[in-house]
């Protein structure tokens, strides 16, 4: 995770009410108001949520965020204090939950100072590392039971927890302790599958849980990803399909951000690329997960979402952002057609073409902002899409594709750098129509003669982007 990512280290303004009088009503009545930091800490040591919130608001001034405050928060988040819990809730009731939420908020306020105060980071590193497991367990309980701060909803707690761990991972001293902790993996899974929180971007437009999950994907040794996969597979087998369906739903929500004009386009496109890397890693991790994702039709859904996003950018006259979608497009193309991977198949080609990945790729190639090297890669994607164009399943989907949209047609006609489309004898429009006619005739031939798949070894490849006879792998 790059440290230069905008907004990662900025402390947001609170979005909930913080009347000390209201919070005091949640605990015993007090007659003497504390006036010094030591008094606030001493009052909060007993774990009264009202006293903890008083301390939190007192430490809005960064000068009062000391190692003593941080240690106090950690003491209330210790593993010894984790209550019994189950379907009926947390043992100890509301007070225990309120104490946990207040302690997490206090901890986050201190962690924000690590970026600007190296000595504070050095003093806090060891206590936090020793408490990683308990912090993760408490955070997971807060999310699972939808615990909230006074005057706020569970979404605020969810976002603060995500922000806390994103901030911790900015510092190498915490990375190994977190990424190797099963409790942290369980927490990220809990955050990922929480369906009650549908606003993925926080006020600073950070997609915290995706940034956390991306840490597992970026491990060059794949050890972290294997640990994450083990945590998924330790659950009932049917749960993998639910996890896959939720992952597809999160892709849909990114699509909706582009279509609805919400959030910075550049940021949402970056997150799209991240989530496609997550798809690739999960599908490659184990056979059972691969089948779970195939069961929810993930390739077709990804292709549909990418096509909808690029079409929305054209509709919004924001075509300058099309080039930014190329890394995500290349990511999914390599994922499907890389010969070193076990999941390349005719059905993969069928699924992605049925989602009109073809139109999306053409739209990117038609963009005047695409660099020459990216255009070359785009042409390579076209060749890959035509690799299985002679198989019946693929032909059926190709025959359903609509005509080229006006933006792509105009851009490809004017773009002389895309050698794939150069033709002296006919225009792109005529060439496209002719290819469609040939596909239709070829499909009719297959249906009439009921040609078995094994007999397709040397048939002409009637693809959209070239007609040549070749042996299929």
Secondary structure, DSSP 8 states (H G I E B T S, - for coil): --TT-TTTT------S---HHHHHTTS---SS---SHHHHHHHHTT--HHHHHHHHHHTTSGGG--HHHHHHHHHHT-GGG---EETTEETTTHHHHHHHHHHHHHHHHHHGGGGT-HHHHHHHHHHHHHTHHHHHHHHHHHHHTT---TTS-HHHHHHHHHHHHHHHHTSHHHHHHHHT-HHHHHHHHHHHH-TT----S-TT---HHHHHHHHHHT-TTSHHHHHHHHHHHTS-TTHHHHHHHHHHHHHHHHHHHHHTT-S-HHHHHHHHHHHHHHHHHHHHH-HHHHHHHHHTTHHHHHHHHHHHHHHHHHHTT-GGGGGGGHHHHHHHHHHHH-TTSTT--HHHHHHHHHTTHHHHHHHHHT-TTS-HHHHHHHHHHHHHHTTTTTSHHHHHHHHH-----HHHHHHHHH-TT-GGG--SSS-HHHHHHHHHHHHHHHHHHHHHHT--GGGGTT-EEEETTEEEE----
